[in-house]
Amino acid sequence: MVIQISKETCPRPFLKWAGGKGRLIQQYIPYFPKNYKTYYEPFLGGGAVFFYLQPTAAALTDINAELVTTYRCVRDNVEDLIWLLKEHQDKHSKDYYYNVRDNPGSTDLEKAARLIYLNKTCFNGLYRVNSQGKFNVPLGRYDNPNICPEDLLRADSVALSQTQIQHEDFIKVLNYATSSDDFVFFDPPYHPISETSYFTAYSPNSFNKKDQERLRDTCAELANRGVKVMICNSDCEFIRKIYIDINFEVHRIKAARTINSNTKNRGMIYELLITSFKDFYLPKQ
């Protein structure tokens, strides 16, 4: 089947995602490696970097099983998914939202349509689960949410058509990325810089300090193989130290923080972009 998409529609994230990198891409561009063949993204989330780069070969993974199922359905069954989303769009109301939130669905397509529907209608597009792994974000305040962006979903389906999409822990990338032909982009849960930084639980198990160190060790092993590695994280002493200790390059990126329990703490902040390589496009000073 040939998917018909609008010429004006470019691939970009079909989900709103806390910490999504869409607004930071322009600052990232100078630091992307000049040459690579296969792209890996072990913390897929909204996939902004993947959709921007549109690599010819890619392996995308995430520990969130619902998210992985959704990406696979966009890749493999986009027209059926659009049909289900249109149903959600027609029935959308406060009562309908909470009914859908409480019923996860039985088929992969139902689960994917549910996740996209909740993402488009919940508060701030936030993905958060409780200790039982159940989605618990309340309804957002939207007059006319775009629950079924048909052209975007079709464009993303084409972009994803040649990708591998797996439900895996980030460390599994060590099984695949082996040489300088590989580029791995890590966008992990950020290390907290304050008591209120943990605004969401992405999965029932939080990403703690030991996990950050496990990620650092994974990056070090990849770099030892010659793999090109890029990581983003919060700008704090702990993160700086663990990567400077393994001789990675640390760069500051200005970002807008839009989600915080205290509205006074929203606004412009700095984040870190960390690379294992120096052959990027940034002009010499």
C-alpha positions as CSV (number, residue, x, y, z in Angstrom):
1,M,0.0,0.0,0.0
2,V,1.3,3.5,-0.9
3,I,0.8,6.1,1.8
4,Q,-0.4,9.4,0.4
5,I,1.0,12.4,2.4
6,S,0.8,16.1,1.9
7,K,3.9,17.7,0.4
8,E,3.9,20.3,3.1
9,T,4.1,17.7,5.9
10,C,7.6,16.9,7.2
11,P,8.3,14.1,9.7
12,R,8.3,15.4,13.2
13,P,7.2,14.0,16.6
14,F,3.6,12.9,16.6
15,L,3.5,12.9,20.4
16,K,4.0,15.7,22.9
17,W,6.7,14.5,25.3
18,A,8.1,16.0,28.4
19,G,11.8,16.9,27.7
20,G,11.3,16.6,24.0
21,K,14.1,18.0,21.9
22,G,12.2,19.7,19.1
23,R,13.1,23.2,20.3
24,L,16.7,22.4,20.9
25,I,17.5,20.8,17.5
26,Q,18.9,24.0,16.0
27,Q,21.4,24.2,18.9
28,Y,22.3,20.5,18.4
29,I,22.9,20.7,14.7
30,P,26.6,21.9,15.0
31,Y,27.4,19.0,17.3
32,F,26.0,16.2,15.2
33,P,28.8,13.9,13.8
34,K,29.8,14.5,10.2
35,N,29.7,10.9,9.1
36,Y,27.9,7.8,10.3
37,K,25.9,4.9,8.8
38,T,23.6,3.6,11.5
39,Y,21.7,5.7,14.1
40,Y,20.7,4.4,17.5
41,E,18.3,6.1,20.0
42,P,17.9,4.1,23.2
43,F,15.6,6.6,25.0
44,L,13.2,7.2,22.1
45,G,10.5,9.4,23.7
46,G,9.1,11.8,21.2
47,G,11.9,11.0,18.7
48,A,12.6,14.6,17.7
49,V,16.3,14.0,16.8
50,F,15.4,10.9,14.8
51,F,12.7,12.7,12.8
52,Y,15.1,15.6,12.2
53,L,18.0,13.4,11.0
54,Q,15.9,10.9,9.1
55,P,18.9,8.4,8.9
56,T,18.8,5.7,6.3
57,A,19.4,3.0,8.9
58,A,18.2,3.3,12.5
59,A,17.4,1.2,15.6
60,L,15.0,2.9,18.1
61,T,14.4,1.5,21.5
62,D,12.7,2.4,24.8
63,I,11.9,0.8,28.1
64,N,8.3,2.0,27.8
65,A,6.4,-0.9,26.2
66,E,3.3,1.2,25.3
67,L,5.5,3.7,23.5
68,V,7.2,1.0,21.5
69,T,3.9,-0.5,20.6
70,T,2.7,2.9,19.4
71,Y,5.7,3.5,17.2
72,R,5.4,0.1,15.6
73,C,1.7,0.7,14.8
74,V,2.6,4.1,13.2
75,R,5.2,2.3,11.2
76,D,3.2,-0.8,10.2
77,N,-0.5,0.0,10.5
78,V,-0.9,3.8,10.2
79,E,-4.3,3.7,8.3
80,D,-6.0,1.4,10.8
81,L,-4.5,3.6,13.6
82,I,-5.9,6.8,12.0
83,W,-9.4,5.1,11.8
84,L,-9.3,4.4,15.6
85,L,-8.1,7.9,16.4
86,K,-10.9,9.4,14.4
87,E,-13.3,7.4,16.7
88,H,-11.6,8.9,19.8
89,Q,-11.8,12.4,18.2
90,D,-15.6,12.0,17.6
91,K,-16.3,10.8,21.1
92,H,-14.0,13.0,23.1
93,S,-15.4,14.4,26.3
94,K,-14.4,14.5,30.0
95,D,-16.2,11.3,30.8
96,Y,-14.9,9.6,27.7
97,Y,-11.3,10.6,28.6
98,Y,-11.4,9.0,32.0
99,N,-13.1,5.9,30.6
100,V,-10.3,5.5,28.1
101,R,-7.7,6.2,30.7
102,D,-9.0,3.4,32.9
103,N,-9.2,0.8,30.1
104,P,-5.9,0.0,28.4
105,G,-7.3,-1.8,25.4
106,S,-6.7,-5.4,24.2
107,T,-5.0,-5.1,20.8
108,D,-1.8,-3.3,19.9
109,L,-3.7,-0.9,17.7
110,E,-6.1,-0.1,20.5
111,K,-3.2,0.5,22.9
112,A,-1.5,2.7,20.4
113,A,-4.6,4.8,19.7
114,R,-5.2,5.1,23.4
115,L,-1.7,6.4,24.1
116,I,-1.9,9.0,21.3
117,Y,-5.4,10.1,22.4
118,L,-4.4,10.5,26.0
119,N,-1.3,12.3,25.0
120,K,-3.2,14.8,22.9
121,T,-5.8,15.4,25.6
122,C,-4.1,15.0,29.0
123,F,-2.6,17.8,31.1
124,N,0.5,19.2,29.4
125,G,0.9,16.0,27.2
126,L,2.6,14.5,30.3
127,Y,3.3,10.8,30.4
128,R,3.2,9.6,34.1
129,V,2.4,6.3,35.7
130,N,1.8,5.3,39.3
131,S,3.5,2.6,41.3
132,Q,1.3,0.0,39.6
133,G,2.3,1.2,36.2
134,K,-1.1,2.8,35.4
135,F,-1.3,6.1,33.5
136,N,-2.7,8.7,36.0
137,V,-2.5,12.1,34.3
138,P,-5.7,14.2,34.5
139,L,-7.6,15.7,31.6
140,G,-6.1,18.8,30.1
141,R,-7.9,22.0,29.2
142,Y,-8.1,22.1,25.4
143,D,-10.9,23.6,23.3
144,N,-10.2,21.6,20.2
145,P,-7.3,19.1,20.6
146,N,-5.8,17.7,17.4
147,I,-6.3,14.0,18.3
148,C,-5.7,12.7,14.8
149,P,-3.0,14.5,12.8
150,E,-3.5,12.3,9.7
151,D,-0.8,13.8,7.4
152,L,1.8,13.9,10.2
153,L,1.2,10.2,11.1
154,R,1.5,9.2,7.5
155,A,4.7,11.2,7.0
156,D,6.1,9.6,10.2
157,S,5.1,6.2,9.1
158,V,7.2,6.6,5.9
159,A,10.1,7.9,8.0
160,L,9.9,4.9,10.3
161,S,9.4,2.3,7.6
162,Q,13.0,1.1,7.5
163,T,13.7,1.3,11.3
164,Q,14.0,-1.4,13.9
165,I,11.9,-0.6,16.9
166,Q,12.5,-2.7,20.1
167,H,11.3,-2.7,23.7
168,E,14.7,-2.8,25.5
169,D,16.8,-1.2,28.3
170,F,19.3,1.3,27.0
171,I,22.3,-1.0,27.8
172,K,21.2,-3.4,25.0
173,V,22.7,-0.9,22.5
174,L,26.0,-2.5,23.4
175,N,24.9,-5.6,21.4
176,Y,24.6,-3.6,18.2
177,A,26.7,-0.5,18.1
178,T,30.3,-1.6,17.5
179,S,32.3,0.9,15.2
180,S,32.8,4.4,14.0
181,D,30.0,3.9,11.5
182,D,27.5,4.0,14.4
183,F,26.1,7.1,16.1
184,V,24.2,6.7,19.4
185,F,22.1,9.6,20.8
186,F,21.0,9.2,24.5
187,D,18.2,11.4,26.0
188,P,17.8,9.8,29.4
189,P,15.6,11.0,32.3
190,Y,17.5,14.0,33.6
191,H,19.4,14.0,36.9
192,P,17.4,16.3,39.3
193,I,18.9,19.7,40.1
194,S,16.3,20.4,42.8
195,E,13.8,18.7,45.1
196,T,11.0,19.5,42.7
197,S,12.8,18.2,39.5
198,Y,11.1,14.8,39.6
199,F,7.9,16.1,38.0
200,T,7.0,12.7,36.5
201,A,7.6,9.0,36.7
202,Y,8.2,7.7,33.1
203,S,8.0,4.1,34.4
204,P,7.3,2.5,37.7
205,N,11.1,2.4,38.3
206,S,12.7,5.8,38.6
207,F,16.1,6.6,36.9
208,N,18.4,7.1,39.8
209,K,22.1,8.0,40.4
210,K,23.3,4.5,39.9
211,D,21.4,4.4,36.5
212,Q,23.2,7.6,35.5
213,E,26.5,5.9,36.3
214,R,25.4,2.8,34.4
215,L,24.6,5.0,31.4
216,R,28.0,6.7,31.7
217,D,29.8,3.3,31.7
218,T,27.8,2.2,28.6
219,C,28.8,5.4,26.9
220,A,32.5,4.8,27.8
221,E,32.3,1.3,26.4
222,L,30.8,2.5,23.2
223,A,33.4,5.3,22.9
224,N,36.2,2.7,23.4
225,R,34.8,0.9,20.3
226,G,35.0,4.1,18.3
227,V,31.2,4.6,18.3
228,K,30.1,8.3,18.1
229,V,28.1,9.0,21.3
230,M,26.0,12.1,22.2
231,I,24.2,12.5,25.6
232,C,22.0,15.3,26.9
233,N,21.3,15.8,30.6
234,S,20.9,18.5,33.3
235,D,23.6,21.0,33.9
236,C,24.9,20.0,37.3
237,E,28.2,19.1,38.9
238,F,27.4,15.3,39.2
239,I,26.7,14.9,35.5
240,R,29.6,17.1,34.5
241,K,32.1,15.1,36.6
242,I,31.1,11.6,35.5
243,Y,31.6,12.5,31.8
244,I,34.7,14.7,32.2
245,D,36.2,11.8,34.0
246,I,36.0,9.7,30.8
247,N,37.3,12.6,28.6
248,F,34.0,13.4,26.9
249,E,33.4,16.9,25.6
250,V,30.8,18.9,27.6
251,H,28.8,21.7,26.0
252,R,26.2,24.0,27.5
253,I,22.8,24.4,25.7
254,K,20.2,27.0,26.6
255,A,16.7,25.4,27.1
256,A,13.2,26.5,28.1
257,R,11.8,24.6,31.1
258,T,8.0,24.4,30.7
259,I,7.1,21.8,33.3
260,N,7.6,22.4,37.0
261,S,5.4,22.1,40.0
262,N,6.4,25.7,40.9
263,T,5.5,28.1,38.0
264,K,8.3,30.4,39.2
265,N,10.9,27.8,38.3
266,R,9.8,27.7,34.7
267,G,11.8,29.6,32.1
268,M,15.2,29.5,30.5
269,I,17.8,27.2,32.0
270,Y,21.0,25.5,30.8
271,E,21.4,21.8,29.9
272,L,24.4,19.8,28.9
273,L,25.1,18.2,25.5
274,I,27.9,15.7,25.9
275,T,29.9,14.1,23.1
276,S,32.6,11.4,22.8
277,F,33.9,12.9,19.5
278,K,35.2,16.1,18.1
279,D,34.4,15.8,14.4
280,F,31.3,17.9,14.5
281,Y,30.4,21.0,12.4
282,L,30.9,23.6,15.1
283,P,33.3,26.3,13.7
284,K,36.6,26.7,15.5
285,Q,36.8,29.7,17.8
